[in-house]
Amino acid sequence: MGFVTPDYGTIFWMLIIFGIVLFILKKFAWAPILKALKDREQSISDALNSAEKARKDVAGLKAANDQIIAEARKEKDLILKEARDIKDKIVAEAKNQANAEAQKSIEFARQQIAAEKTAAINDIKKQVAELSVLIAEKVIKKELEKSKDQEVLVESLLKDLKLK
């Protein structure tokens, strides 16, 4: 029964050895273990604080990013509006210029037509005058074949001249 009921001497020496082991552990092992635990706790706390700060920074960056994207969209819309305005202006200028060119061409054509019409009328007048002179010459030749008829014509012309 020696195994089940320990002896008082054995208990005494076990307590002394346990105390010595406890003293040695407290003196040399307990402080580094506690220091390591405190360092670990501090590093975990720092990591949590850093993570929270990083989360806040990411949220701030996301808000800034959203703002930059919104500004970029506004700027894009403004640039597109300006481009449309410039396009419309260029198209309007081209239409105005084309209309002006068309008006110039029409006016030039009208002037040419008027000039050609005037030239044609003058040519017709010239031809009519020449024909009239030829006809009058032939009529007068025929009527004035006799010298008496010539004298009568001259006298009537002289009378007309005196009256005027």
C-alpha positions in Angstrom: 0.0 0.0 0.0 2.9 2.3 -0.2 2.0 3.4 -3.6 -1.5 4.7 -2.7 -0.7 6.3 0.6 2.3 8.5 0.3 4.7 9.1 3.0 5.0 12.5 4.9 8.6 12.9 4.0 7.9 12.4 0.3 5.1 15.0 0.5 7.5 17.4 2.2 10.3 16.9 -0.4 7.8 17.2 -3.2 6.5 20.5 -1.8 10.1 21.9 -1.4 11.0 20.8 -5.0 7.7 22.2 -6.3 8.5 25.5 -4.5 12.1 25.6 -5.9 10.8 24.9 -9.4 8.1 27.5 -8.9 10.7 30.1 -7.7 13.0 29.3 -10.6 10.1 29.5 -13.1 9.0 32.8 -11.5 12.5 34.2 -11.5 13.6 33.2 -15.0 10.6 32.0 -17.1 7.5 33.8 -15.8 8.7 37.4 -16.6 9.7 36.6 -20.2 6.4 34.7 -20.7 4.4 37.6 -19.3 6.5 40.1 -21.4 5.9 38.0 -24.5 2.1 37.9 -23.7 2.1 41.7 -23.2 4.0 42.2 -26.4 1.7 39.9 -28.2 -1.3 41.7 -26.8 0.2 45.1 -27.7 1.0 43.9 -31.2 -2.6 42.6 -31.6 -4.0 45.9 -30.3 -1.7 47.8 -32.7 -2.7 45.5 -35.6 -6.4 46.1 -34.8 -5.8 49.9 -34.5 -3.9 49.8 -37.8 -6.7 47.8 -39.4 -9.3 50.2 -38.2 -7.2 53.1 -39.4 -6.7 51.4 -42.8 -10.5 50.8 -43.0 -11.1 54.5 -42.3 -8.4 55.4 -44.9 -10.0 53.1 -47.5 -13.4 54.5 -46.8 -12.0 58.0 -47.2 -10.2 57.0 -50.4 -13.3 55.4 -51.7 -15.3 58.6 -51.0 -12.5 60.6 -52.7 -12.4 58.2 -55.6 -16.2 58.5 -56.0 -15.9 62.2 -55.9 -13.1 62.1 -58.5 -15.2 59.8 -60.7 -18.2 62.1 -60.4 -16.0 65.1 -61.3 -14.6 63.2 -64.3 -18.1 62.4 -65.5 -19.1 66.0 -65.2 -16.0 67.1 -67.1 -16.7 64.4 -69.7 -20.2 65.6 -70.1 -19.0 69.2 -70.4 -16.4 68.3 -73.0 -19.0 66.3 -75.0 -21.4 69.3 -74.8 -18.7 71.7 -76.0 -17.8 69.3 -78.8 -21.4 69.1 -79.9 -21.7 72.9 -79.7 -18.5 73.2 -81.8 -19.8 70.7 -84.3 -23.1 72.5 -84.6 -21.3 75.8 -85.0 -19.0 74.4 -87.7 -22.0 72.8 -89.5 -24.0 76.1 -89.3 -21.0 78.0 -90.6 -20.5 75.5 -93.4 -24.2 75.8 -94.3 -24.0 79.6 -94.2 -20.9 79.6 -96.3 -22.5 77.2 -98.8 -25.6 79.4 -98.9 -23.4 82.5 -99.4 -21.5 80.7 -102.2 -24.7 79.6 -103.8 -26.1 83.1 -103.6 -22.9 84.4 -105.2 -23.1 81.8 -107.9 -26.8 82.6 -108.5 -26.0 86.4 -108.6 -23.1 85.8 -110.9 -25.3 83.7 -113.2 -28.1 86.4 -113.1 -25.5 89.0 -114.0 -24.2 86.9 -116.9 -27.8 86.2 -118.0 -28.6 89.9 -117.8 -25.4 90.8 -119.7 -26.1 88.2 -122.4 -29.7 89.4 -122.6 -28.5 93.0 -123.0 -26.0 91.9 -125.6 -28.7 89.9 -127.4 -31.1 92.9 -127.3 -28.5 95.2 -128.5 -27.6 92.8 -131.3 -31.2 92.5 -132.2 -31.6 96.3 -132.2 -28.5 96.7 -134.3 -29.8 94.1 -136.8 -33.3 95.7 -136.8 -31.7 99.1 -137.4 -29.6 97.8 -140.2 -32.6 96.0 -141.7 -34.7 99.2 -141.3 -32.0 101.3 -143.0 -31.8 98.8 -145.8 -35.5 98.7 -146.2 -35.8 102.4 -146.0 -33.0 102.8 -148.5 -34.7 100.5 -151.0 -38.1 102.2 -150.5 -36.5 105.6 -150.9 -34.6 104.5 -154.0 -37.7 103.1 -155.5 -39.8 106.2 -154.7 -37.1 108.7 -155.6 -36.1 107.2 -159.0 -37.5 110.3 -160.6 -35.9 113.6 -160.0 -39.2 115.4 -159.4 -39.9 113.0 -156.6 -36.5 113.9 -155.1 -37.3 117.6 -155.2 -40.6 117.1 -153.5 -39.0 115.1 -150.7 -36.3 117.7 -150.2 -38.8 120.5 -150.0 -41.0 118.7 -147.5 -37.9 118.0 -145.3 -37.0 121.6 -145.4 -40.4 122.6 -144.3 -40.3 120.2 -141.4 -36.9 121.7 -140.4 -38.2 125.2 -140.4 -41.1 124.3 -138.2 -39.1 122.9 -135.6 
